[in-house]
Each structure stands twice: as C-alpha cells, then as structure tokens.
C-alpha cells in the first residue's frame, strides 16, 4: 500500500524552506545604516534569505566562530544591539555612550569592543553577562574601529581625527602606546599569528604595515583612492583593502606586502569579510546598496547582491 504524503499549504512550505535555509552556514550579515536593517546573505547561493530589523542606524557588527550571538552598534540610540542568531532577531540592548561605531569580538568570544566616537573611548562588554565592564580612553578623536589581535593581547583603535593607531593592552585595560600612521586611519586587520597589522589611512590612500612586537611601521603601501576597509584571508596570505573613491579592492600578497591585483566592485566600497574557507570576499558597497562578492582564487567579482540602503560592513558566521 502506498503512503500518501500530505502537501503543505504554500505559507507553511515557505516557512519550512526558510527555516531549512537558515540552518545552513555560513551566512554574511550586512548592516544597512539607512534602512535600519541587517541583510542575511546565504554565501552558497549569494542571495538574501532574511532581513532583520535592527534599530535606527546599524553600523559596526561582530560575532565569533563559536558564538550564537551577533553584536551590532546602533548609532542614534547609543546602543549595542544583541541579535540571537537562532531566533534571527534583536533580543537585548546594551548602553555604550554617544555615537558608537565599529565593533569587534575577541578570538575566544568572551569580549566585545565598541568604538564610541563622542567619548573618545573603547567600550568593553562581557559577552557572558551582556554588561559593559570598562570604558578605555584613547588619544584619537572620533574612534571608528576597535580590533582585537588574534592572540588576545591587544586592541588596536583607529579614529577619524587622528594620525596614529592607539594600542590598548587588554590585560591592563588601558592605552599603552600609539603608532604614527597617515591621516584618518580607518580599517585594521591582523595576520592570524598576530605578527603584523594592516591599517588603511583614507586621506593618504595608503596602507601601513605594523610590526606588532616592535609596535612600529615597517612598510607603507600606496593603495587606491581613499583606502579604508581591511579584511584578512584566514590563511594570512592575502589582505584586502577597499578603495572608496576608486570603487575597487586592492589585493596584498603578505609574503612581500605588495599589491598584486585590483578588482572593480560597487560604488563606495567600505568594510568587508572573508568566508571561513577563504574562497569568497564580501564587500559592502555603500552607494550601490549592494554587496560585491569576489572569488579570491581568481581575484574576479562574481556578482553584486542587492541589500538595504547604505550597507556599512559585513560579518560572516
């Protein structure tokens, strides 16, 4: 006797497919600052599979390998939004101070750091308690990014009104040094072994390579016009730099710190992220309302994925 399988109603079938899709991995999460949303991109199909409401102006975004939570700064509300990745919605909000921007997570997932512009500080949040546990003052005015070194020893901070990178000793929870770089340092990326950091300075269109042990610049690389975002491939062999005015991404070979390719992308490329397998780079193109997807083997753009208005960055989980 043949069994008859009941057909699901269209709405129920759509919901089931959506749930099945969202159980896969990895996904690229893209904060859209003008839409007040986060677009969720399936990195296998390069399509948006969900849109999450996220405050008024989401910008900085972070998560970790083992984390089930996404952290997003909501600038007008002076808050860090806590997004449950299983529920795909905001479940909590943490006060940060006035005008938070870039957000980073430590490699062990225990801490989140947020750059808070108007207080010239880095807010430190304990992910277990969801509480702010420190406000660390930095020299640079209007800090934009706060990035943990993979070894957990340092936080590097860049600021819009600065010509240096501020270095925070995480154990002491205070700034202990600064490294002179170019004007308006923006994105920061560390090699996986924490040996070097790459800093894109927008007004000089230059990338500065910092020896982390020496806390000194060891090389400067001329980038495209208005270099800003930085992403590092998981194997550490390539560093990617977005060039805002050129609408390109520069590819740096870390063996000799030379640019080996320049890739056209969407308008006003900003912050970026690489998939865990290192095969794709996702670039927020703010004025194209899209995310440009790059094949990192061929250094060619694969597609542009439409998202919300003014995508600010990308994190992949």
Secondary structure, DSSP 4 states (H G I P E B T S, - for coil): -PPPPPPPPHHHHHHHHHHHHHTSS-EEEEEETTTTEEEEEETTTTEEEEEEE--S-EEEEE--TT-SEEEEEETTTTEEEEEETTTTEEEEEEE--SSEEEEEE-TTSSEEEEEETTTTEEEEEETTTTEEEEEEE-SSEEEEEEEE-TTSSEEEEEEEE-SEEEEEETTTTEEEEEEE--SSEEEEEE-TTSSEEEEEETTTTEEEEEETTTTEEEEEEE-STTEEEEEE-TTSSEEEEEETTTTEEEEEETTTTEEEEEEE-SSSEEEEEE-TTSSEEEEEETTTTEEEEEETTTTEEEEEEE-SSSB---EE-
